[in-house]
Amino acid sequence: MIKLKNISKIFDVSGKKLIALDNVSLEIPKGQICGVIGASGAGKSTLIRCVNLLEEPSSGTIIVDGKDLTKLKNAELVNERRNIGMIFQHFNLLSSRTVFKNVALPLELEHKSKEEIKQKVDALLELVGLVDKKNVYPSNLSGGQKQRVAIARALASEPKVLLCDEATSALDPATTQSILKLLKEINRTLGITILLITHEMEVVKRICDQVAVIDQGKLIEQGSVSEIFSNPKTQLAKEFIRSTFHVTLPEEYMEKLTNKPTHEKSYPIMKFEFTGRTVDAPILSQVSKKFGIDLSVLTSQIDYAGGIKFGFVIAELEGDEEAITKAKIYLIEQNVKIEVLGYV
Ligand SMILES: Nc1ncnc2c1ncn2[C@@H]1O[C@H](COP(=O)(O)OP(=O)(O)OP(=O)(O)O)[C@@H](O)[C@H]1O
């Protein structure tokens, strides 16, 4: 549905060339949700703005629904842009228009009849759960409600693609969840392909099928969410994934932790990462019995990403050094990822 081929974007900043996008290629099949993640300044906004040519790429091609947008004349481009809805971090609503009138705007621009506009807007407000706010002005809405209006407005032209530019970054966690749920619902029920950019892996984890990691204008890693979460290749992807799992050691252990064993009875604190099948298997209790190790769980978390279950456990291992080494080898053989956090 969306094919970006070798997209580069070079800005001229006071006579100096700034490469915001460097030969980025990305393909998003129809009906999928793809998240592009990267740190501030990585080139995410430039990339998403290139998709509807709000930003013209310096080179490369952009194919949406089979049409190469970079080859279209102005009038044709205006027409094709109706296929591409967009929502923004700060909603971009017109403050002088009511909720109804904001959603109606694209339809008015398309010269639809009053009756058609009313029918369509009412249906969209129903879809986003804002029927009771129809005659309210944006200043009287919460952030989440404003984003719902923006989503309804973006859907008014019945787009095939929805671009989301940090759509939940200005929202609190609970509202973020409800907007992500709405986006997923729209994707499922209307079959709309969604490209979203974000700096939060949590967003990717919640709703995306695919993820692409961008760093300094380059696309450094991409794949299905389950692939990337279970086997991240780049350091950046690993860091983003880590940021979504909130497994940290209790404070009292953090204070005691040393880099190396400090005395005979020093024991390692280890973090175990389980994916897919290994999450449900009683591997840690097997290890405890098999190698005669006392294993006390200090903290743990189980979560889902791309339909795959993930689990993290931090535990203290007490036993002789040889037994602990054998246990580590056994766990690695069982596809459990291990990290020694330190010693107590
Ligand atoms: N219109 C412009 N003129 C000059 N440089 C620009 C322009 N737009 C973006 N840039 C530069 O291009 C690079 C990528 O910016 P971009 O806004 O795409 O990054 P981003 O990943 O979206 O960052 P953030 O998350 O902070 O919004 C940055 O170095 C930025 O300063």
The ligand as a MOL file (V3000), in Angstrom:
LIG
                    3D

  0  0  0     0  0            999 V3000
M  V30 BEGIN CTAB
M  V30 COUNTS 31 33 0 0 0
M  V30 BEGIN ATOM
M  V30 1 N 12.5590 22.4580 7.3720 0
M  V30 2 C 13.7530 22.1090 7.8170 0
M  V30 3 N 14.8490 22.8430 7.5330 0
M  V30 4 C 16.0720 22.4720 7.9690 0
M  V30 5 N 16.3140 21.3770 8.7260 0
M  V30 6 C 15.2540 20.6310 9.0590 0
M  V30 7 C 13.9270 20.9330 8.6420 0
M  V30 8 N 13.0830 19.9980 9.1260 0
M  V30 9 C 13.8450 19.1280 9.8370 0
M  V30 10 N 15.1430 19.5040 9.7870 0
M  V30 11 C 16.2660 18.7880 10.4080 0
M  V30 12 O 16.2230 17.4420 9.9580 0
M  V30 13 C 16.5780 16.5400 11.0150 0
M  V30 14 C 15.4360 15.5730 11.2470 0
M  V30 15 O 14.3450 16.2940 11.8050 0
M  V30 16 P 12.9250 15.6280 12.1020 0
M  V30 17 O 12.0260 16.7100 12.6130 0
M  V30 18 O 12.4790 14.8680 10.9150 0
M  V30 19 O 13.3180 14.6250 13.2670 0
M  V30 20 P 12.3580 13.8450 14.2760 0
M  V30 21 O 12.9060 12.4670 14.3810 0
M  V30 22 O 10.9370 13.9880 13.8370 0
M  V30 23 O 12.6180 14.6310 15.6150 0
M  V30 24 P 11.5710 15.0180 16.7930 0
M  V30 25 O 11.1540 13.7200 17.4160 0
M  V30 26 O 12.3950 15.8630 17.7110 0
M  V30 27 O 10.4280 15.7360 16.1340 0
M  V30 28 C 16.9010 17.4080 12.2270 0
M  V30 29 O 18.2830 17.6100 12.2840 0
M  V30 30 C 16.1720 18.7100 11.9290 0
M  V30 31 O 16.8320 19.7850 12.5350 0
M  V30 END ATOM
M  V30 BEGIN BOND
M  V30 1 1 1 2
M  V30 2 1 2 3
M  V30 3 2 2 7
M  V30 4 2 3 4
M  V30 5 1 4 5
M  V30 6 2 5 6
M  V30 7 1 6 7
M  V30 8 1 6 10
M  V30 9 1 7 8
M  V30 10 2 8 9
M  V30 11 1 9 10
M  V30 12 1 10 11
M  V30 13 1 11 12
M  V30 14 1 11 30
M  V30 15 1 12 13
M  V30 16 1 13 14
M  V30 17 1 13 28
M  V30 18 1 14 15
M  V30 19 1 15 16
M  V30 20 2 16 17
M  V30 21 1 16 18
M  V30 22 1 16 19
M  V30 23 1 19 20
M  V30 24 2 20 21
M  V30 25 1 20 22
M  V30 26 1 20 23
M  V30 27 1 23 24
M  V30 28 2 24 25
M  V30 29 1 24 26
M  V30 30 1 24 27
M  V30 31 1 28 29
M  V30 32 1 28 30
M  V30 33 1 30 31
M  V30 END BOND
M  V30 END CTAB
M  END
